[in-house]
Amino acid sequence: MSTPAVAVDPLRKQDIAANLAEIAGRVAAAVAARGDPSVQTRLVAVSKTKPASDIAAAYELGHRHFGENSNKCKALASVPNLWVVETIDSAKKAVAMNKACEGREEPLSVFLQVNTSGEESKSGIAASECVAVATEIVQTCTKLRLKGLMTIGAAHNVHDGVNPDFELLVNCRKQIAEALGLNDLELSMGMSDDFEAAIKYGSTNVRVGSSIFGARSYPPKN
Ligand SMILES: *Cc1c(COP(=O)(O)O)cnc(C)c1O
């Protein structure tokens, strides 16, 4: 393991360590409460606009799953160790990403983003389009590998752990599995305020930012 070439402030690192430990503990407890050992959930640390030294700190602490925001297909496609792009939010974006990946040897894994809450501020395909867009990706985007579905969902849908947006994404996965025989699609859902509810619904990938790195400095459009 090489040391990142970014200076890490020890006090800041302590804060991030405490936050990471707390969130990782809550993720583990929610996974245990879900009671299905065959389904695991990875914790993705989303750094947004935070400095690279914060990412370096988390890395030094042993954390390995990081999420970054980028809307540039070409730039993304050229990142050699990129693991997954979670924000394929239209058939058009899938085609553009596929084209940008022409030079890649291995297909790029992608999550299809679904706008489960229907809010205008959120990106993603409508739930009713999920089978059609998934089919297009599988049949025509040879440089993409459909790995799962992603959603953000509405902020208010967290009462009692009941969340119709997460339920809708689960249902999308079921429809796609039935239509295309894809039985191992992941579910990326759950952020700082609702990751425990998301895990209850079967999320395999929670994306947590502000609870690890502190409040966001501005609200980017998702
Ligand atoms: C910012 C962001 C997150 C993390 O949100 P927090 O509420 O800060 O945990 C997760 N997913 C996406 C797509 C984001 O843009």
The ligand as an ORCA input file, in Angstrom:
! r2SCAN-3c Opt
* xyz 0 1
  C     -24.088     13.644     -1.717
  C     -24.565     12.322     -2.130
  C     -24.657     11.279     -1.208
  C     -24.327     11.440      0.265
  O     -25.296     12.230      0.860
  P     -25.289     12.538      2.451
  O     -26.690     12.904      2.759
  O     -24.338     13.648      2.647
  O     -24.882     11.294      3.130
  C     -25.087     10.054     -1.673
  N     -25.410      9.856     -2.968
  C     -25.331     10.835     -3.884
  C     -25.710     10.551     -5.290
  C     -24.910     12.094     -3.503
  O     -24.838     13.048     -4.440
*
